[in-house]
Amino acid sequence: MNRISLIKLKKGLKVKILEVTGGRLMARRLSTLGLRPGACLTKISSFALRGPVTVKVGSTIIALGHSMAEKVLVDARPESCR
């Protein structure tokens, strides 16, 4: 397993969320958006210099702030979410 932060993930990859390392409130907020452990997402884009990260979960596109995206750990192997 290759655990990395969402901000370090290359765009276009579909991966599985392993863990949200933020606090309980942040984990709950992300969970209501569909970003919970076991869910698959595709990284659409990110911006340099600590800009937002855009991901697609199901048919929903979500923009996360840099610090929030940094706390989402994913399995970087593309075959983890087939």
N, CA, C and O atoms as CSV, one atom per row, in Angstrom:
chain,resi,resn,atom,element,x,y,z
A,1,MET,N,N,0.841,-1.172,0.000
A,1,MET,CA,C,0.000,0.000,0.000
A,1,MET,C,C,0.889,1.240,0.000
A,1,MET,O,O,1.916,1.282,0.678
A,2,ASN,N,N,0.489,2.226,-0.755
A,2,ASN,CA,C,1.249,3.454,-0.881
A,2,ASN,C,C,0.409,4.619,-0.366
A,2,ASN,O,O,-0.371,5.196,-1.123
A,3,ARG,N,N,0.556,4.972,0.913
A,3,ARG,CA,C,-0.240,6.029,1.544
A,3,ARG,C,C,0.404,7.378,1.288
A,3,ARG,O,O,1.547,7.616,1.679
A,4,ILE,N,N,-0.335,8.263,0.629
A,4,ILE,CA,C,0.152,9.624,0.439
A,4,ILE,C,C,-0.999,10.596,0.670
A,4,ILE,O,O,-2.170,10.217,0.689
A,5,SER,N,N,-0.633,11.840,0.842
A,5,SER,CA,C,-1.616,12.893,1.011
A,5,SER,C,C,-2.250,13.225,-0.340
A,5,SER,O,O,-1.624,13.048,-1.385
A,6,LEU,N,N,-3.458,13.694,-0.313
A,6,LEU,CA,C,-4.174,14.045,-1.538
A,6,LEU,C,C,-3.449,15.126,-2.331
A,6,LEU,O,O,-3.548,15.151,-3.558
A,7,ILE,N,N,-2.725,16.016,-1.664
A,7,ILE,CA,C,-2.048,17.087,-2.390
A,7,ILE,C,C,-0.862,16.564,-3.195
A,7,ILE,O,O,-0.460,17.196,-4.172
A,8,LYS,N,N,-0.298,15.432,-2.808
A,8,LYS,CA,C,0.847,14.867,-3.529
A,8,LYS,C,C,0.434,13.926,-4.653
A,8,LYS,O,O,1.283,13.471,-5.420
A,9,LEU,N,N,-0.837,13.634,-4.758
A,9,LEU,CA,C,-1.348,12.729,-5.777
A,9,LEU,C,C,-1.331,13.405,-7.142
A,9,LEU,O,O,-1.634,14.593,-7.253
A,10,LYS,N,N,-0.976,12.654,-8.181
A,10,LYS,CA,C,-0.996,13.196,-9.539
A,10,LYS,C,C,-2.441,13.325,-10.011
A,10,LYS,O,O,-3.298,12.515,-9.658
A,11,LYS,N,N,-2.694,14.349,-10.810
A,11,LYS,CA,C,-4.070,14.551,-11.266
A,11,LYS,C,C,-4.459,13.479,-12.280
A,11,LYS,O,O,-3.625,12.964,-13.024
A,12,GLY,N,N,-5.742,13.164,-12.283
A,12,GLY,CA,C,-6.282,12.167,-13.199
A,12,GLY,C,C,-6.343,10.767,-12.632
A,12,GLY,O,O,-6.955,9.891,-13.242
A,13,LEU,N,N,-5.723,10.522,-11.472
A,13,LEU,CA,C,-5.731,9.186,-10.883
A,13,LEU,C,C,-6.986,8.964,-10.045
A,13,LEU,O,O,-7.440,9.860,-9.334
A,14,LYS,N,N,-7.535,7.764,-10.139
A,14,LYS,CA,C,-8.682,7.369,-9.314
A,14,LYS,C,C,-8.145,6.489,-8.196
A,14,LYS,O,O,-7.530,5.454,-8.455
A,15,VAL,N,N,-8.377,6.900,-6.951
A,15,VAL,CA,C,-7.806,6.221,-5.791
A,15,VAL,C,C,-8.844,6.062,-4.686
A,15,VAL,O,O,-9.940,6.618,-4.753
A,16,LYS,N,N,-8.472,5.291,-3.674
A,16,LYS,CA,C,-9.350,5.041,-2.526
A,16,LYS,C,C,-8.849,5.828,-1.319
A,16,LYS,O,O,-7.646,5.893,-1.064
A,17,ILE,N,N,-9.782,6.425,-0.580
A,17,ILE,CA,C,-9.446,7.147,0.643
A,17,ILE,C,C,-9.177,6.134,1.750
A,17,ILE,O,O,-9.972,5.220,1.973
A,18,LEU,N,N,-8.057,6.302,2.436
A,18,LEU,CA,C,-7.698,5.415,3.538
A,18,LEU,C,C,-8.047,6.018,4.891
A,18,LEU,O,O,-8.544,5.327,5.780
A,19,GLU,N,N,-7.782,7.317,5.038
A,19,GLU,CA,C,-7.939,7.933,6.359
A,19,GLU,C,C,-8.042,9.450,6.224
A,19,GLU,O,O,-7.469,10.045,5.311
A,20,VAL,N,N,-8.778,10.061,7.143
A,20,VAL,CA,C,-8.813,11.516,7.277
A,20,VAL,C,C,-8.170,11.818,8.621
A,20,VAL,O,O,-8.709,11.453,9.666
A,21,THR,N,N,-7.010,12.489,8.599
A,21,THR,CA,C,-6.229,12.677,9.824
A,21,THR,C,C,-6.572,13.946,10.588
A,21,THR,O,O,-5.980,14.208,11.635
A,22,GLY,N,N,-7.499,14.726,10.099
A,22,GLY,CA,C,-7.902,15.938,10.803
A,22,GLY,C,C,-8.740,15.595,12.021
A,22,GLY,O,O,-8.884,14.426,12.380
A,23,GLY,N,N,-9.276,16.596,12.638
A,23,GLY,CA,C,-10.117,16.399,13.816
A,23,GLY,C,C,-11.469,15.798,13.475
A,23,GLY,O,O,-11.797,15.577,12.309
A,24,ARG,N,N,-12.238,15.542,14.508
A,24,ARG,CA,C,-13.545,14.911,14.357
A,24,ARG,C,C,-14.507,15.765,13.529
A,24,ARG,O,O,-15.258,15.233,12.712
A,25,LEU,N,N,-14.489,17.079,13.733
A,25,LEU,CA,C,-15.387,17.962,12.993
A,25,LEU,C,C,-15.040,17.998,11.509
A,25,LEU,O,O,-15.933,17.985,10.662
A,26,MET,N,N,-13.753,18.043,11.194
A,26,MET,CA,C,-13.352,18.037,9.792
A,26,MET,C,C,-13.716,16.716,9.127
A,26,MET,O,O,-14.196,16.697,7.994
A,27,ALA,N,N,-13.486,15.615,9.835
A,27,ALA,CA,C,-13.839,14.300,9.289
A,27,ALA,C,C,-15.337,14.211,9.025
A,27,ALA,O,O,-15.751,13.641,8.016
A,28,ARG,N,N,-16.148,14.763,9.913
A,28,ARG,CA,C,-17.594,14.743,9.720
A,28,ARG,C,C,-18.004,15.602,8.530
A,28,ARG,O,O,-18.869,15.212,7.745
A,29,ARG,N,N,-17.387,16.761,8.397
A,29,ARG,CA,C,-17.701,17.654,7.269
A,29,ARG,C,C,-17.352,16.991,5.938
A,29,ARG,O,O,-18.144,17.023,4.996
A,30,LEU,N,N,-16.158,16.386,5.865
A,30,LEU,CA,C,-15.764,15.704,4.633
A,30,LEU,C,C,-16.654,14.497,4.358
A,30,LEU,O,O,-16.956,14.196,3.203
A,31,SER,N,N,-17.069,13.814,5.404
A,31,SER,CA,C,-17.933,12.654,5.242
A,31,SER,C,C,-19.274,13.038,4.626
A,31,SER,O,O,-19.814,12.301,3.801
A,32,THR,N,N,-19.811,14.181,5.021
A,32,THR,CA,C,-21.080,14.626,4.439
A,32,THR,C,C,-20.931,14.976,2.961
A,32,THR,O,O,-21.911,14.970,2.217
A,33,LEU,N,N,-19.707,15.281,2.539
A,33,LEU,CA,C,-19.440,15.559,1.125
A,33,LEU,C,C,-19.141,14.281,0.332
A,33,LEU,O,O,-18.981,14.323,-0.887
A,34,GLY,N,N,-19.067,13.145,1.038
A,34,GLY,CA,C,-18.775,11.881,0.362
A,34,GLY,C,C,-17.324,11.451,0.466
A,34,GLY,O,O,-16.947,10.405,-0.062
A,35,LEU,N,N,-16.507,12.247,1.141
A,35,LEU,CA,C,-15.081,11.928,1.306
A,35,LEU,C,C,-14.888,11.210,2.636
A,35,LEU,O,O,-14.629,11.837,3.663
A,36,ARG,N,N,-15.016,9.889,2.601
A,36,ARG,CA,C,-14.857,9.076,3.809
A,36,ARG,C,C,-13.986,7.877,3.475
A,36,ARG,O,O,-13.886,7.502,2.307
A,37,PRO,N,N,-13.357,7.269,4.466
A,37,PRO,CA,C,-12.522,6.091,4.208
A,37,PRO,C,C,-13.288,5.017,3.439
A,37,PRO,O,O,-14.423,4.678,3.776
A,38,GLY,N,N,-12.641,4.488,2.394
A,38,GLY,CA,C,-13.249,3.473,1.552
A,38,GLY,C,C,-13.849,4.030,0.275
A,38,GLY,O,O,-14.082,3.285,-0.677
A,39,ALA,N,N,-14.103,5.338,0.243
A,39,ALA,CA,C,-14.677,5.964,-0.958
A,39,ALA,C,C,-13.596,6.160,-2.010
A,39,ALA,O,O,-12.424,6.356,-1.687
A,40,CYS,N,N,-14.005,6.105,-3.272
A,40,CYS,CA,C,-13.082,6.337,-4.380
A,40,CYS,C,C,-13.249,7.763,-4.884
A,40,CYS,O,O,-14.359,8.295,-4.924
A,41,LEU,N,N,-12.141,8.369,-5.266
A,41,LEU,CA,C,-12.185,9.720,-5.816
A,41,LEU,C,C,-11.189,9.835,-6.950
A,41,LEU,O,O,-10.266,9.030,-7.068
A,42,THR,N,N,-11.385,10.845,-7.782
A,42,THR,CA,C,-10.461,11.164,-8.863
A,42,THR,C,C,-9.987,12.591,-8.649
A,42,THR,O,O,-10.801,13.500,-8.484
A,43,LYS,N,N,-8.662,12.796,-8.651
A,43,LYS,CA,C,-8.127,14.144,-8.506
A,43,LYS,C,C,-8.208,14.828,-9.867
A,43,LYS,O,O,-7.663,14.336,-10.854
A,44,ILE,N,N,-8.885,15.954,-9.907
A,44,ILE,CA,C,-9.066,16.678,-11.152
A,44,ILE,C,C,-7.961,17.714,-11.359
A,44,ILE,O,O,-7.366,17.785,-12.434
A,45,SER,N,N,-7.691,18.510,-10.336
A,45,SER,CA,C,-6.664,19.542,-10.478
A,45,SER,C,C,-6.196,20.023,-9.118
A,45,SER,O,O,-6.809,19.757,-8.084
A,46,SER,N,N,-5.091,20.738,-9.163
A,46,SER,CA,C,-4.601,21.438,-7.974
A,46,SER,C,C,-3.802,22.641,-8.461
A,46,SER,O,O,-3.345,22.678,-9.603
A,47,PHE,N,N,-3.644,23.601,-7.597
A,47,PHE,CA,C,-2.949,24.813,-7.959
A,47,PHE,C,C,-1.678,24.943,-7.140
A,47,PHE,O,O,-1.610,24.477,-6.003
A,48,ALA,N,N,-0.687,25.571,-7.716
A,48,ALA,CA,C,0.596,25.760,-7.034
A,48,ALA,C,C,0.434,26.729,-5.864
A,48,ALA,O,O,-0.551,27.461,-5.770
A,49,LEU,N,N,1.406,26.712,-4.998
A,49,LEU,CA,C,1.469,27.646,-3.872
A,49,LEU,C,C,0.263,27.551,-2.940
A,49,LEU,O,O,-0.369,28.556,-2.613
A,50,ARG,N,N,-0.037,26.344,-2.528
A,50,ARG,CA,C,-1.052,26.066,-1.518
A,50,ARG,C,C,-2.470,26.457,-1.943
A,50,ARG,O,O,-3.271,26.894,-1.117
A,51,GLY,N,N,-2.771,26.301,-3.210
A,51,GLY,CA,C,-4.109,26.589,-3.712
A,51,GLY,C,C,-5.033,25.410,-3.486
A,51,GLY,O,O,-4.620,24.397,-2.921
A,52,PRO,N,N,-6.292,25.531,-3.924
A,52,PRO,CA,C,-7.270,24.466,-3.714
A,52,PRO,C,C,-7.001,23.222,-4.560
A,52,PRO,O,O,-6.331,23.284,-5.591
A,53,VAL,N,N,-7.535,22.106,-4.105
A,53,VAL,CA,C,-7.458,20.823,-4.808
A,53,VAL,C,C,-8.881,20.442,-5.185
A,53,VAL,O,O,-9.780,20.460,-4.344
A,54,THR,N,N,-9.081,20.095,-6.454
A,54,THR,CA,C,-10.410,19.729,-6.929
A,54,THR,C,C,-10.458,18.224,-7.148
A,54,THR,O,O,-9.583,17.658,-7.803
A,55,VAL,N,N,-11.490,17.573,-6.593
A,55,VAL,CA,C,-11.654,16.124,-6.728
A,55,VAL,C,C,-13.073,15.813,-7.173
A,55,VAL,O,O,-13.986,16.624,-7.018
A,56,LYS,N,N,-13.237,14.623,-7.727
A,56,LYS,CA,C,-14.555,14.150,-8.134
A,56,LYS,C,C,-14.861,12.881,-7.362
A,56,LYS,O,O,-14.096,11.918,-7.406
A,57,VAL,N,N,-15.987,12.881,-6.651
A,57,VAL,CA,C,-16.460,11.725,-5.894
A,57,VAL,C,C,-17.826,11.374,-6.465
A,57,VAL,O,O,-18.780,12.140,-6.321
A,58,GLY,N,N,-17.920,10.224,-7.108
A,58,GLY,CA,C,-19.160,9.874,-7.793
A,58,GLY,C,C,-19.371,10.855,-8.934
A,58,GLY,O,O,-18.541,10.951,-9.837
A,59,SER,N,N,-20.481,11.583,-8.893
A,59,SER,CA,C,-20.737,12.595,-9.920
A,59,SER,C,C,-20.603,14.014,-9.365
A,59,SER,O,O,-20.976,14.982,-10.028
A,60,THR,N,N,-20.071,14.132,-8.151
A,60,THR,CA,C,-19.927,15.422,-7.486
A,60,THR,C,C,-18.490,15.908,-7.559
A,60,THR,O,O,-17.559,15.145,-7.300
A,61,ILE,N,N,-18.306,17.179,-7.913
A,61,ILE,CA,C,-16.979,17.796,-7.940
A,61,ILE,C,C,-16.862,18.703,-6.721
A,61,ILE,O,O,-17.731,19.532,-6.457
A,62,ILE,N,N,-15.756,18.523,-5.979
A,62,ILE,CA,C,-15.552,19.242,-4.721
A,62,ILE,C,C,-14.192,19.930,-4.754
A,62,ILE,O,O,-13.204,19.329,-5.174
A,63,ALA,N,N,-14.134,21.180,-4.317
A,63,ALA,CA,C,-12.877,21.904,-4.172
A,63,ALA,C,C,-12.535,21.956,-2.688
A,63,ALA,O,O,-13.331,22.420,-1.872
A,64,LEU,N,N,-11.349,21.479,-2.354
A,64,LEU,CA,C,-10.885,21.470,-0.964
A,64,LEU,C,C,-9.734,22.449,-0.807
A,64,LEU,O,O,-8.906,22.595,-1.707
A,65,GLY,N,N,-9.685,23.110,0.326
A,65,GLY,CA,C,-8.540,23.957,0.628
A,65,GLY,C,C,-7.297,23.099,0.798
A,65,GLY,O,O,-7.389,21.907,1.094
A,66,HIS,N,N,-6.142,23.709,0.610
A,66,HIS,CA,C,-4.876,22.980,0.661
A,66,HIS,C,C,-4.687,22.247,1.986
A,66,HIS,O,O,-4.321,21.072,1.992
A,67,SER,N,N,-4.931,22.919,3.103
A,67,SER,CA,C,-4.694,22.285,4.403
A,67,SER,C,C,-5.668,21.144,4.664
A,67,SER,O,O,-5.307,20.166,5.318
A,68,MET,N,N,-6.891,21.251,4.164
A,68,MET,CA,C,-7.862,20.171,4.331
A,68,MET,C,C,-7.475,18.976,3.451
A,68,MET,O,O,-7.541,17.830,3.895
A,69,ALA,N,N,-7.075,19.243,2.215
A,69,ALA,CA,C,-6.676,18.174,1.294
A,69,ALA,C,C,-5.423,17.456,1.783
A,69,ALA,O,O,-5.236,16.271,1.510
A,70,GLU,N,N,-4.573,18.168,2.498
A,70,GLU,CA,C,-3.341,17.586,3.031
A,70,GLU,C,C,-3.631,16.507,4.073
A,70,GLU,O,O,-2.814,15.609,4.279
A,71,LYS,N,N,-4.782,16.588,4.726
A,71,LYS,CA,C,-5.135,15.647,5.785
A,71,LYS,C,C,-5.907,14.428,5.288
A,71,LYS,O,O,-6.268,13.558,6.081
A,72,VAL,N,N,-6.160,14.358,3.988
A,72,VAL,CA,C,-6.841,13.205,3.398
A,72,VAL,C,C,-5.771,12.270,2.839
A,72,VAL,O,O,-5.078,12.614,1.882
A,73,LEU,N,N,-5.639,11.086,3.442
A,73,LEU,CA,C,-4.642,10.113,2.994
A,73,LEU,C,C,-5.301,9.098,2.085
A,73,LEU,O,O,-6.372,8.575,2.392
A,74,VAL,N,N,-4.649,8.822,0.956
A,74,VAL,CA,C,-5.209,7.908,-0.037
A,74,VAL,C,C,-4.202,6.822,-0.373
A,74,VAL,O,O,-3.005,6.961,-0.125
A,75,ASP,N,N,-4.718,5.727,-0.945
A,75,ASP,CA,C,-3.878,4.655,-1.468
A,75,ASP,C,C,-3.543,5.046,-2.904
A,75,ASP,O,O,-4.422,5.027,-3.766
A,76,ALA,N,N,-2.292,5.399,-3.174
A,76,ALA,CA,C,-1.897,5.950,-4.466
A,76,ALA,C,C,-1.859,4.954,-5.599
A,76,ALA,O,O,-1.615,5.339,-6.743
A,77,ARG,N,N,-2.093,3.676,-5.315
A,77,ARG,CA,C,-2.111,2.699,-6.406
A,77,ARG,C,C,-3.437,2.833,-7.153
A,77,ARG,O,O,-4.496,2.704,-6.539
A,78,PRO,N,N,-3.402,3.090,-8.476
A,78,PRO,CA,C,-4.650,3.237,-9.230
A,78,PRO,C,C,-5.535,1.999,-9.181
A,78,PRO,O,O,-6.757,2.121,-9.269
A,79,GLU,N,N,-4.954,0.814,-9.043
A,79,GLU,CA,C,-5.757,-0.402,-9.010
A,79,GLU,C,C,-6.506,-0.569,-7.687
A,79,GLU,O,O,-7.294,-1.504,-7.551
A,80,SER,N,N,-6.281,0.312,-6.710
A,80,SER,CA,C,-6.964,0.197,-5.417
A,80,SER,C,C,-8.459,0.506,-5.532
A,80,SER,O,O,-9.233,0.176,-4.634
A,81,CYS,N,N,-8.857,1.125,-6.614
A,81,CYS,CA,C,-10.257,1.544,-6.742
A,81,CYS,C,C,-10.817,1.155,-8.116
A,81,CYS,O,O,-11.190,2.022,-8.907
A,82,ARG,N,N,-10.872,-0.106,-8.385
A,82,ARG,CA,C,-11.400,-0.570,-9.666
A,82,ARG,C,C,-12.726,-1.245,-9.483
A,82,ARG,O,O,-13.325,-1.703,-10.457
